[in-house]
């Protein structure tokens, strides 16, 4: 389908009805605006012991009436409201001051003690399953500008799909007994699975939580524990009563019931200006299974430093008296920023110091930083609705770089994040992309936008904004925004307003230009431009222009984009395509200045929607190259005239270090992306990487491998794949021999990553010495008398070693690794093995492995299903096996995982390298046959088809030309 500019492939709101991309109508599921929540008192009893699945509880909700209504509409999914218990009272005018939450032990499910007007409740309660509503009908109308309280008891079950309040189990190795844990995951729309509530982000309220638990368990919630008391009616059970929270959205509420242990981190102490008397303290604890508690030391070390950096950066204190970080054995996301109780997969919080690879440590620090950044962007100030999810995720992704570069500068994470920005361009260069800010309504549509566009593209454009405004202006504008909007909700226009006001105060922008005018072109339309620089070497001027970059479609050759028709990458129809134009800040340097300093990232030229091109005098030196987009602070690709490409190629071959490694990486990626889009000849791109045998920096090599691996995937099911592999060996093996895989004590993290990449590529491209070494190391591990406690394989090389040994081994090696996966105390170690198990070349082994995904008794957790399928699909010999598995079990996967977006992500991992019309037809037939399952996840379905269509187009236009190039080089 052809997207509409600014909305693209998502639902559009028309007359109160949501129109899906295939023309079908979805109901408007937003809550009525007649009441606003003010305070919840919630008691919840999850019976998790021995796999029980019952939940019971009570809710007292105090709310304000904005318009008269005779209904109280709340969200509730798979919950039953006890109709006999429902009581609705009018509250006195000072209701919030006299509520009983100050003495939480008196809160019960029997109602309130104040004498007040009681309204008649009509029965039965009605349920709107499609809208996920429970509707309480009243005998008279609630009066406008009055406050009321609804009290009710309810019951339900623990969820089974890692959302809502769900149960999990694990084996305690010391006692050799099974343990249970109950935990919540409410974002985006799953608080309604745990208790009746108004489950929209703008419906902020304060909360007083009470959690029921058995004697041998511990509970946690967002706020500190006040006290515990035995339940009067349940022997062996206790109530844990928690402090009243700050105003917050329902999706940030969190509860945990477990037998976990914790380690105390250094508290964050804030002092007044004389630095003598303490103002307040935030306590920090890191929680994990008893078996894994020794793996929390890194989190204990870095969390206080990160929290202090963020307070200093935002100039706003963290408002809660405590924060708990918890590693969970079963968790659908990487982590969740619940205010004061942050939950993580074990792989993103825990690190085994004896077996951690450098990427494990960096990833843990990155995710901790990301979730802590959310405590301001997302928690303190929350988007008004999910169309502005990027205000949460984009800022957290951007700020995590600042945190790591200051707290752990050894990783040079700011340099590495530039690679993430390249990756998101692959998706954003397709017609099936979507704008950063999109209209969404249904919970499945909301889940779909938790993707690279909302996270990584948003971070990229925020970084670009920081650079054209300047660090000081940007930071002060953000601080003003946070202080003004704290404990409230915001829309993106409000952020633009605060940044514009600061930019005008600082004279960074002229008064007739504001941030909204610039940034709306980046957030309200999808895609990005390619900036073309065509130099006049006689007069010294450069003609700089913008045009939308697209892959998988016929390039637009006319300057009049409005009237051009292009091929839709999903189907065969040709249709008018809308015009895309941006405010583009273009930074420049040349071979004379070669200024790659941060100070030179400010725009030398602005391109605008009304002025798509500009001329800039850059000098008459015919032998001087020009580079745009210094340090890749702009979110766009750059193309040059043929001579300038040649000058850049010459510079790389002569002395590549003159050009910053980020810009070396972007030159490579831009060249190959432009070649794939038929804008640049492929020989130009290949000429550019001939210097790589002299490259010692991880980032340019990674950029090259990204581009070359795509070509390899396209060639993998053709008779010419051997030619590609021969070329890759010619490129990789000399550098592998020179750089080596012998880690040195003084290796920086980036040097370690380069050694890992070279080893992985050398083995992957069938370099025999690399393969033999991997087999030898794996055999030694297998033959060890204590393989669980003794593994001499360097942690950084385990992924490559395991995969290579399993690939060239048989059932013996596979079964050994499978057994070891259940004996790993580190979640990262287990993930490495799970991925390596997909490397086998035996089809029956891969088919058996895939079958474990849908077998609860196999030992594959639901959270790891996607990892298994992706591992098999990443194996050229397993790609079509994985694809067929998903086709054959599509409906079963929907039922088992309970999340259409997650299932489509698994399908996507099997289809991203498919490149034949026959395979596309199979996908289209699947989509057509499962239309009812997919109608609320149409964007994900479109993306899958768009990627395969782009691959088919690539094969049609580039495969023959690349074979000719391989011929010319003797491969």
CORKAKA-V476623 format. One record per helix or strand. SS is the DSSP state (alpha for helix, beta for strand). FROM is the first residue (numbers start at 1). TO is the last residue. If there is no record, write none. Layout:
SS_FROM_TO ; SS_FROM_TO
This chain:
beta_12_14 ; beta_17_19 ; beta_25_26 ; beta_35_47 ; alpha_49_51 ; beta_54_65 ; beta_69_75 ; beta_79_81 ; alpha_83_85 ; beta_87_90 ; alpha_95_98 ; alpha_100_106 ; beta_118_119 ; beta_121_128 ; beta_133_142 ; beta_147_157 ; beta_159_159 ; beta_164_172 ; beta_177_185 ; alpha_191_193 ; beta_197_197 ; beta_205_214 ; beta_218_221 ; beta_225_230 ; beta_237_242 ; beta_248_248 ; alpha_250_252 ; beta_255_258 ; beta_261_264 ; beta_268_271 ; beta_278_288 ; alpha_290_295 ; alpha_297_314 ; beta_322_328 ; beta_335_336 ; beta_341_345 ; alpha_346_348 ; alpha_358_374 ; beta_377_377 ; beta_381_383 ; alpha_386_407 ; alpha_409_411 ; alpha_413_428 ; alpha_443_448 ; alpha_452_469 ; alpha_471_485 ; beta_488_490 ; alpha_492_505 ; alpha_515_523 ; beta_529_535 ; beta_541_548 ; alpha_561_563 ; beta_565_567 ; beta_574_576 ; beta_584_586 ; beta_588_590 ; alpha_598_601 ; beta_605_607 ; beta_613_617 ; beta_626_628 ; alpha_630_632 ; beta_637_640 ; alpha_642_658 ; alpha_661_676 ; alpha_682_688 ; alpha_692_694 ; alpha_698_715 ; alpha_721_739 ; alpha_749_764 ; alpha_768_783 ; alpha_795_807 ; alpha_811_821 ; alpha_827_839 ; alpha_843_854 ; alpha_862_874 ; alpha_879_888 ; alpha_890_897 ; alpha_900_911 ; alpha_917_929 ; alpha_931_934 ; alpha_938_968
